[in-house]
Amino acid sequence: MVSLLDELKHGARILQRQAQSHDGTALERLRALPELSKLDDAALAAEVQRRHCLAVVARELGFAGWPQASAVLGGETVEDFGTLLWRPALSVFSNIWSAHYDEARRLREETGGYLLVYRKHFFIVDRYYVEALGLDPDDADWERLGRDWARPADPEARERLYARLIRAQVPQVLAPAA
């Protein structure tokens, strides 16, 4: 089975090839990077590197750059999880925020909700938020990770949920693995 990080790297390779072929959509995605924002199409197509494409993929997922995306999605212990699990449009749902993991864990246990992460903060949501996020709240992987995204009992379950979430929310960053 291909890992999520390998799929994202493959997507970055495809983005690079598309940009080098002067694909307008790919060039616009790359212009999100400040160092590439002012280049014309020909210059951008000539200068694009894989690191640029990895950075774009990471930013589209809500991470500061590829090193952060790689660490978070690879299951490393991190302080900043990025913004992938939060969308302003979802603020209409009831949620409880905490700056401290222990408090958030306790609140999750009391409410029976789902503990999610936003950068360095934690928030507890209900099943309706999870559905609106694009995930199935009854997916067995939620129980495998203890409904705790920050410190999952089963990190592989979180990786599978990340992959489902990315496929649902930001499909342009993934490409079918060859």
Helices and strands as residue ranges (DSSP letters): H 4-20, H 24-30, H 41-47, H 50-60, H 66-73, G 88-92, E 95-98, H 101-111, E 114-118, E 121-125, H 127-133, H 140-144, H 155-169, G 171-173
